[in-house]
Amino acid sequence: MAKAAKRLKATAATGVLQSRDEVIEAISTIGQHVRDRTKIEADMNDELSGIRGQFEGLAAPHAQAIADLSKGVQAWCEAHRAELTQNGKTKTVSLSSGEVKWRLTPSKVSIKGEEAVLALLAARKLERFTRVKTEINKEAILNEPDIATAVPGITISQREEFVIEPFETALAEVAA
């Protein structure tokens, strides 16, 4: 279930309510609306889960049939690949009901033990296979805002938010 919003944020503004009691009542009402919305969302997710399960059940036999037939098509095409591709001159074969294709995926590099590989690359003077990433240190900018904001392109902004947090109490967990 999605995490319910515990508080509402908005840009600070002047209120319309006229008394402390009206504000207390409004916050209480906001809390009730948040809880009602959370219940509706939970009900929606329960129904969607049921619907998804129902349709997945209907689709499962088709998915299995597709997988089984695909294996058979691939096995036959692999056995007759030379004749179908004119001895490798083509990678796509058009049949009356569709096409079959042989495609290479893009090359992919996998690294296991990155620190050891980096050390070996350095020892073998293969620095061209490594890189150093330079990026702006935003934490350092916040630590020295006067110096940093003198650099064109750097600005530091801050805004005030008004937050409403209706009180909630969670139910005690039942021991199993």
Secondary structure as UniProt FT lines:
FT   STRAND          8..11
FT   HELIX           20..79
FT   HELIX           81..84
FT   TURN            85..89
FT   STRAND          92..95
FT   TURN            96..97
FT   STRAND          98..101
FT   HELIX           114..123
FT   TURN            124..125
FT   HELIX           127..129
FT   HELIX           138..143
FT   HELIX           145..148
FT   TURN            149..150
FT   TURN            152..153
FT   STRAND          161..164
//
